[in-house]
Amino acid sequence: MNKIALYILPAIIILIVGYVSFTDVLFQQTDHKYFFISLLIIYPAIFLIHGVITAILKGNIYISLGISTLGFLITILIWANSSAIGYILVYLLLGFLGYGAVLFFQKGK
């Protein structure tokens, strides 16, 4: 059960953040600042934290980040344009960085 939540929960959070950021549900968006905040701060943080938690729970990083990437792609296809797809490489790098950092510090013990 924990592994399923580990793999699916971040993708659900990504979709929720996309819905809130890219629509006028909670905030009246005239300058798209929430769009940029989510792309530049929230999504990278989600991927980084997801990599860290995956390493701590000893999950499969490829499945974990693959499902999160799929959630981000769905978000992009629904609410944004294709220029945001380039961010995926940075987000994946941050996910692997978080995963690798935890493994590095665990081996040091």
C-alpha positions, 0 to 999 in steps of 0.5 A: 500500500505504501509503494502504491501511494509512493508512486501515485500520490505525487502525480495526483499532487501535480495534477491538483497543482496544475488545476489550481495554477492554470485555471481561475478556480482559486485565484483571479489570474491576470498575469499568470504568476501562479503558472510561473510559480508552479513551473519554477518552484512547486513542480521542481520541489515536488520532483526533488522531494519525490526522489528523496522519499523514493530513496528513503522508502527504497522504491523504484526510482524509474517507476516513481519518476515515470508516473510523476512525469506522466502526471506532468505531461497530462497537466501540460497537455490539458492546461499549457502549451508544448513549450513547458515540456522542456522542463521535464528534463530539469524536473527529472534531474532534480528527482534523480538528484534527490534520490542520489543524495539520500543514497549517498548519505545513507552509504556514509553511515 
